[in-house]
Amino acid sequence: MTSQDTALSGGKSARVRQYLVGLIEGGMEPHARMPTERDLAEQFGTTRLTVRRVLDQLGHEGRVYRTQGAGTFVSEPRIAKSVDLTSFSDDMRARGLKPGSLGTKIESISAGADFGARLQISPRDAVIHIARVRIADGVPMCLEHCYMPASLVPGLEVRELQGSLYETLWRDFGVRADKAEQSIRATVLDGDNARALSVPEFSPAFQVERIAYDARGRRIEYAVSIYRGDRYSYDMVIYRNAGN
């Protein structure tokens, strides 16, 4: 058990946490349902608020995830070598910059063969397409195209999207990105993209493709983002496997 597991020292919170961590590490399968807040509160003679705080902490650590109206479930084990899944807004705030958007366009389109395959839905299904220029401190930084199954975000196409898409998905639709498959490659900007980003044609750029999943393994987003190579760096922390 790690030092985090003793962070809630003493008291009922610590006993609830120890019990739940024991269940998780004792062989509960990923996506298995955890005991309810009510059952845990009765079992340990405490309040549901105390139990909820323990579950929130376990969720923050990636041990469990919560689904509105369904309960709390065991998360899949996190891989040893990974990078944080963040939004453009998170990235810019971490750099001390103010994020924003220009020219946001939201539309409902048919998935077609391409987006249907990437999102694992029928080509006949509708997807919500969001296109916008992301800015930091008023300077264009990124061209962003996001595609999501319309069934997950009903009515998003008639809303005014401001700020982080991931924050909007969680706040308004109960949809949260838990992990993503992502690829990054070097490219150059064509005329239209260069003008949108206020740089000369053929300027260097990064093209980032991402498929994001929720905690249940559903594909919730396919995104293609093009970042200015002169203003954006891709940073990561990697860890050596303890067994090597």
C-alpha angles and dihedrals in degrees: 000000000000129000087258088064090063095043091101095059120193129344132065095303090062092049092049091048093047090050094049094045088050090054092049096046092039094072110283108157121241111273092020111143118252123220114280124260090247094051092047093047091052093044094053099032094240139113127279088239090061091049091047092054091053091049091048090054092049089049091052089052091052096245096116139013130209127222118199111250094002108067141238123321138188112262124228113261112270117242117247097236112050145123128229117272104232138160126239088256091055091048094051095045089052087057092050093253130128111241124217145148140240131199096006113191123185122185141159114236138165114271094229121187096301102049091033090059094044093049095035094236133120117284086235093058121101122247129193113235119201119189122180145141111245117215136193119205086347095305119118109246109159145018109220130196116178128182124192134172105265090220090068096051108034112190096008091124092066095048129092106243116212129170126348117012091206091054090050093049092053098039098045105025107022090240117137130183108231103172140352144203108227137180128190128196137169118251142155128244122252121217099274095045092045091053091048090054095041095239134115120277114270092026113155118263144167119241112205122191119191137181110193126201133196122228091272092058097253117145104240103169144021112193137180115194128179116202128195108254093213096055106032133065127186110224128185142168117222129189132214115239107254090226095059 
